[in-house]
Amino acid sequence: MNSKFIFLSCLSLFLINQTRAQSFDIYNEFVFLKDFSYNTKKSNSSINFAKSVKIEHEVNELLDPIIELNSSEKLKLSFDILASESTTYAYTFIHCDSDWQYSDITQSEYLNGFFDNYINNFEYSFNTLTPYVNYNLVFPNEDVQFKKSGNYVILVYDTEKNTPVLSKRFMIHEDILNINMSIKIPSLPQDRDTKQEIDFYIKNFEKLNIIDPTQELKIIIQKNDDWNNIIDNCKPSFVNNKVLEFDYQGDLSFNGGNEFFDFDMKSLRYLGKNVYSIEQKMIQGHQIYCIDLFTDKIKNEDYEFKYDLNGKYVLSVNETKDRNTEGDYALVKFTLINNEVTNQNIYVYGELTNWDILPEAEMKYDSQKKYYYCFLYLKQGYYNYQYVISDESKITYLNNNYSETRNQYSIYTYHTPSWGNYDRLVGISKNTSNALK
């Protein structure tokens, strides 16, 4: 064989290996299959976590992180690490079942290409009080593609320490089922003022050669992209060979809740919506921005409409700057007038906390000023949030419930035949309660 050809082949293999990341044990006991930022150091300081972690649809940042299998659609992951120097990170993917647990299939069964890849795109912050490095990647890409639909988690890890940095959920679907959803005022008189009822029907399921739809299909209804607020194991109220109908009185209904609290910190020069003050302060030897929001209060009044993002947040900067590298961070103080709650804790809650109960979002009670307060370190943008009480079994919103509240609902339908070993996501429907009848 030509020695030059052998040399070039070996060089090519060497270069490929240098661009591939070392594999990470996705079954590591410290990996969480949810939206989560891992502590990269031993202290609990907020600077030790990945910040402003977002997965956005390339077409529209407000679209949910869902793409169709084998389509041209792509998602973009971005996050900040609060540091002056870059670190080498890599990513991999984990396929999950409908309950966000590990699927019974290997990476070679659901991924094409390389399972572990470096994150090569990063930029340093510019002209900000808080230094950080912004990382981003777009997928699927030439290095890795997906072979199966379902629930997925992208896991980012530090290649030097071999430790997880962040995990983030997204979904890949197949456009097979036709799901028609309607949101209406509940049928039961006692629920009409406070709840919203979901009715829907499913067609085209014969394409899946389903023998028993009550056993082979798993259906989940989700409110406002919050996986802590779902109704699962929905069973049809009527079945024939062409349609599955889900029409129950009361069983498929959610508390209406209320519109989210919000604030606008897109500018650090001018006071945005619900921002009381903006200052620069020296804290622990670092000059940072500090923002006080207007004090919130839970009102027992009639429903009042206001625009919101149903709990989401958008990173943005007013002064024609690049939000990725020129958006600064601020220590934001939340305050809530409320009677002291005993034996339970109050938390700030929403996408800004990964729809999770975070220790740093727990509110403390000031007995002198008679309010709750907490601080979160956030990047410039527009934010929604709520206040919740959490115990080991459930999360309860402090706000009142109104049937008029504008919410978004999603229906996810998974197919797993008796012989199948993973949950295919074969149908999605989304609708809002904006035109409730």
C-alpha positions in Angstrom: 0.0 0.0 0.0 1.2 3.5 -0.8 3.1 4.8 2.3 1.8 8.4 1.6 -1.7 7.1 1.6 -1.2 5.3 4.9 0.3 8.5 6.4 -2.6 10.7 5.3 -5.1 8.1 6.6 -3.5 8.0 10.0 -3.3 11.8 10.1 -7.0 12.0 9.2 -7.9 9.6 12.0 -5.7 11.5 14.5 -7.4 14.8 13.7 -10.9 13.3 14.0 -10.0 11.8 17.4 -8.7 15.2 18.5 -12.1 16.9 17.6 -14.1 14.2 19.4 -14.8 14.5 23.1 -14.1 11.8 25.5 -17.3 9.9 26.4 -19.3 10.7 29.5 -21.2 8.1 31.6 -24.8 9.2 31.1 -25.9 6.9 33.8 -23.8 8.7 36.4 -25.6 9.0 39.7 -25.2 12.7 39.8 -27.0 13.3 36.4 -30.6 14.6 36.7 -32.9 14.1 33.7 -34.5 17.6 34.0 -33.6 21.2 33.5 -30.7 21.6 36.0 -27.5 23.5 36.5 -24.9 21.6 38.5 -22.7 23.2 41.1 -19.2 23.3 39.5 -17.5 24.1 42.8 -17.9 23.2 46.5 -19.6 26.4 47.6 -23.2 27.3 47.0 -22.6 30.7 45.4 -24.7 31.4 42.3 -21.5 32.1 40.3 -20.7 28.4 40.4 -23.7 27.4 38.3 -24.3 27.7 34.5 -26.5 30.8 34.1 -29.2 31.9 31.6 -29.5 28.4 30.1 -31.8 28.4 27.1 -32.8 26.0 24.4 -34.5 27.9 21.6 -36.1 27.0 18.3 -34.0 28.7 15.5 -37.2 30.0 13.9 -38.6 31.8 17.0 -37.2 32.0 20.5 -40.7 31.8 22.1 -41.5 28.5 20.4 -41.1 25.4 22.6 -37.9 23.4 22.2 -39.5 20.8 19.9 -38.5 19.7 16.4 -39.8 17.1 14.0 -37.8 14.0 13.4 -35.8 14.0 10.1 -36.8 17.6 9.4 -34.6 20.7 8.7 -35.6 22.2 12.1 -32.8 23.0 14.6 -32.5 24.0 18.2 -29.9 26.3 19.8 -28.5 25.8 23.3 -26.8 28.8 24.9 -25.5 29.4 28.4 -23.2 31.6 30.4 -20.4 30.6 32.8 -19.5 33.5 35.1 -15.7 33.5 34.6 -13.0 35.4 32.9 -11.5 32.4 31.1 -13.0 29.7 28.9 -13.2 26.0 29.8 -13.5 23.0 27.5 -17.0 21.6 27.5 -18.6 18.8 25.6 -22.2 17.6 25.2 -24.1 14.4 24.7 -27.8 13.3 24.5 -30.0 11.0 26.6 -33.2 9.5 25.3 -36.0 9.4 28.0 -39.4 7.7 28.3 -42.6 9.6 28.6 -42.0 10.0 32.4 -38.5 11.5 31.8 -36.7 8.4 33.0 -33.9 6.5 31.1 -35.2 4.7 28.0 -34.3 1.0 27.5 -32.3 1.8 24.3 -28.6 2.6 23.8 -27.2 5.8 22.3 -26.3 3.8 19.1 -30.0 3.1 18.7 -31.1 6.8 18.9 -28.1 8.7 17.6 -26.3 8.9 14.3 -22.8 10.2 14.2 -20.6 10.9 17.3 -22.2 10.6 20.7 -19.9 13.1 22.5 -18.8 16.4 20.9 -17.0 19.5 22.0 -18.7 22.9 22.2 -16.5 25.0 20.0 -18.6 28.2 19.8 -18.0 30.6 22.7 -17.5 34.4 23.2 -16.3 36.5 26.1 -18.6 39.2 27.6 -17.9 42.7 26.5 -18.1 45.9 28.6 -20.0 44.2 31.5 -19.5 44.6 35.2 -19.9 40.8 35.6 -17.4 38.9 33.4 -18.7 35.7 31.7 -18.2 33.4 28.8 -21.2 32.7 26.5 -21.3 29.2 25.0 -23.7 28.0 22.2 -24.3 25.2 19.9 -26.9 24.3 17.2 -28.2 20.7 16.8 -28.8 18.4 15.0 -25.6 19.1 13.2 -23.0 17.4 11.0 -21.6 15.6 14.0 -24.7 14.1 15.5 -28.3 13.5 14.3 -31.3 11.8 15.8 -32.8 8.5 14.7 -35.9 8.3 17.0 -38.6 10.5 18.4 -39.3 11.0 22.0 -38.1 13.0 25.1 -34.5 14.0 25.2 -32.0 15.6 27.6 -28.9 17.4 26.4 -26.1 17.0 28.9 -23.1 19.4 29.0 -20.1 18.4 30.9 -16.6 19.6 31.8 -14.1 17.4 29.9 -11.2 18.0 32.3 -13.1 17.3 35.5 -15.5 14.8 33.9 -18.4 16.4 35.8 -21.8 17.5 34.6 -22.4 21.3 34.1 -26.0 21.4 32.9 -28.9 19.3 31.6 -31.8 20.6 29.6 -34.9 18.9 28.2 -36.3 19.0 24.6 -38.5 16.9 22.4 -38.4 15.3 19.0 -41.8 14.3 17.5 -43.3 12.5 14.5 -46.2 14.2 12.8 -48.6 11.1 12.7 -51.6 11.8 14.9 -54.2 14.5 14.4 -55.1 15.9 17.8 -57.8 18.5 18.1 -58.0 20.2 21.5 -60.5 22.7 22.9 -60.3 24.5 26.2 -63.6 25.5 27.8 -65.3 26.6 31.0 -65.8 23.5 33.2 -69.0 21.5 33.1 -69.2 21.2 36.9 -70.8 24.3 38.5 -68.4 24.4 41.4 -65.4 24.7 39.0 -66.7 27.3 36.6 -65.1 30.3 38.2 -61.7 28.8 39.0 -60.8 26.1 36.6 -60.3 25.3 32.9 -61.4 22.1 31.2 -59.6 20.3 28.4 -61.5 18.3 25.8 -59.8 16.7 22.8 -60.1 13.9 20.2 -57.4 12.0 18.3 -57.6 10.7 14.7 -55.2 8.9 12.4 -54.1 6.4 15.1 -54.8 3.5 12.7 -51.6 4.5 10.9 -49.7 3.0 13.9 -51.5 -0.3 13.6 -52.6 0.0 17.2 -54.4 -3.0 18.7 -55.4 -1.5 22.1 -55.1 2.3 22.2 -55.9 2.4 25.9 -52.7 0.4 26.6 -50.4 1.4 23.7 -50.9 5.2 23.9 -49.8 7.4 26.8 -51.2 10.9 26.8 -50.0 13.8 28.9 -51.6 17.2 29.2 -49.3 20.0 30.4 -50.0 23.5 31.5 -47.6 26.4 30.6 -44.5 24.1 29.9 -44.3 23.2 33.5 -43.7 19.4 34.0 -44.8 19.8 37.6 -48.3 20.7 36.4 -49.5 17.8 34.2 -52.4 15.3 34.0 -51.1 12.0 32.7 -52.5 8.5 31.9 -55.5 10.1 30.2 -57.9 7.3 28.9 -60.5 7.9 26.2 -64.1 8.3 27.1 -65.2 7.0 23.7 -63.4 4.7 21.2 -64.2 3.6 17.7 -62.0 2.6 14.7 -61.4 6.2 13.6 -61.5 8.4 16.7 -60.5 8.5 20.3 -62.6 11.0 22.3 -61.6 12.5 25.6 -64.5 14.4 27.1 -64.9 14.2 30.9 -66.7 16.3 33.4 -64.1 17.5 35.8 -61.3 14.9 35.4 -59.4 16.8 32.7 -59.3 20.2 34.3 -56.7 22.5 35.7 -56.8 25.4 38.2 -56.9 28.5 36.1 -54.3 30.3 38.2 -53.6 34.0 37.6 -51.4 35.9 35.2 -47.7 35.9 36.1 -45.9 38.7 37.8 -43.3 40.3 35.5 -40.5 42.8 35.3 -38.4 44.4 32.6 -34.7 44.8 33.1 -33.7 45.1 29.5 -32.1 48.5 30.4 -29.8 49.1 33.3 -29.9 52.9 32.7 -33.7 53.4 32.9 -36.3 51.9 35.1 -38.3 49.3 33.2 -41.7 47.8 34.1 -42.0 47.0 37.8 -38.4 48.0 38.5 -38.2 50.3 41.6 -34.5 51.1 41.6 -31.2 50.3 39.9 -27.8 50.8 41.6 -24.2 49.8 41.4 -22.9 48.3 44.6 -19.7 46.8 45.8 -20.5 43.3 47.1 -17.9 40.9 48.3 -15.2 42.9 46.4 -17.1 43.0 43.1 -18.9 45.9 41.6 -22.3 44.7 40.4 -25.8 46.0 39.5 -28.5 45.7 42.1 -32.2 45.9 41.2 -35.1 46.3 43.6 -38.5 45.3 42.2 -41.7 46.9 43.4 -43.2 44.9 46.2 -45.8 42.2 45.2 -49.0 41.4 46.9 -51.4 38.5 46.5 -54.8 40.2 45.7 -58.2 38.8 46.5 -59.9 40.8 43.7 -61.7 40.2 40.5 -59.6 38.9 37.6 -57.6 41.5 35.7 -56.0 40.8 32.4 -52.4 41.6 31.7 -50.0 40.4 29.0 -47.4 37.8 30.1 -45.3 35.0 28.7 -46.9 32.2 30.8 -43.9 32.0 33.0 -41.1 32.2 30.5 -38.4 34.8 30.2 -36.6 36.4 27.2 -33.0 37.6 27.3 -32.8 41.0 25.7 -30.9 44.3 25.9 -32.5 47.7 25.0 -29.5 49.7 23.9 -28.9 47.9 20.5 -26.4 45.5 22.1 -25.7 41.8 21.6 -27.8 40.1 24.3 -25.4 37.1 24.3 -22.2 39.0 25.2 -23.2 42.5 26.2 -26.2 41.7 28.5 -25.1 42.3 32.1 -26.1 40.6 35.3 -27.9 42.1 38.2 -28.8 41.0 41.7 -32.6 41.2 41.7 -34.5 41.6 45.0 -38.0 40.1 45.1 -40.4 41.2 47.9 -43.8 39.9 48.7 -46.3 41.2 51.3 -47.9 38.1 52.9 -48.7 36.8 56.3 -45.9 34.6 57.7 -46.4 31.0 56.7 -45.5 28.4 59.3 -44.1 25.0 58.5 -44.0 25.8 54.7 -41.6 27.7 52.5 -42.4 30.2 49.8 -40.4 30.3 46.6 -40.0 32.4 43.4 -41.0 30.1 40.6 -41.1 29.9 36.8 -38.7 29.3 33.9 -36.2 31.6 35.6 -35.9 28.8 38.2 -36.1 25.9 35.7 -39.7 25.3 36.8 -38.1 23.9 39.9 -37.9 24.5 43.6 -34.4 26.0 44.0 -32.7 26.7 47.4 -31.6 30.2 46.2 -35.2 31.0 45.3 -36.5 30.4 48.8 -37.9 33.5 50.4 -36.9 34.7 53.9 -39.4 36.5 56.2 -38.5 40.0 57.5 -40.5 40.2 60.7 -39.9 44.0 61.1 -41.0 45.0 57.5 -43.6 42.2 57.4 -42.6 40.9 54.0 -40.9 38.0 52.3 -37.8 38.6 50.2 -35.1 36.8 48.2 -32.3 37.6 45.7 -31.6 36.0 42.3 -28.7 36.8 40.0 -30.2 37.3 36.5 -29.2 38.5 33.1 -30.8 41.4 31.4 -34.2 40.6 29.8 -38.0 40.4 30.4 -39.0 37.9 33.1 -42.2 36.2 34.4 -42.5 34.5 37.8 -45.0 33.4 40.4 -44.8 32.6 44.1 -45.4 29.1 45.3 -45.5 27.0 48.4 -43.8 23.6 48.2 -43.8 20.5 50.3 -42.5 17.1 49.5 -45.7 16.1 47.6 -46.8 19.1 45.6 -46.3 22.7 44.5 -49.1 25.2 45.3 -49.4 28.6 43.7 -50.1 31.5 46.1 -52.2 33.4 43.6 -56.0 33.0 43.3 -57.5 30.9 40.5 -59.6 32.4 37.7 -61.2 30.7 34.8 -60.4 33.7 32.6 -56.6 33.4 33.0 -54.7 33.0 29.7 -52.7 29.8 29.8 -51.1 27.6 27.2 -51.8 23.8 27.2 -49.9 21.1 25.4 -51.0 17.5 24.7 -48.2 15.0 24.1 -49.1 11.5 22.8 -46.6 8.6 23.0 -46.9 5.2 21.4 -45.4 2.1 22.9 -46.6 -1.2 21.6 -46.4 -4.2 23.8 -43.2 -5.3 22.1 -41.7 -1.8 22.0 -38.7 -0.7 24.1 -39.1 3.1 23.9 -41.8 5.8 23.8 -42.3 7.4 20.4 -43.7 10.9 20.5 -46.2 10.6 17.7 -48.5 13.6 18.2 -48.5 17.1 19.7 -51.2 19.7 20.1 -51.0 23.1 21.6 -53.7 25.6 22.4 -54.4 28.6 24.7 -57.3 29.5 26.9 -57.4 33.0 25.4 -60.8 32.4 23.8 -62.3 30.4 26.6 -66.0 29.6 26.1 
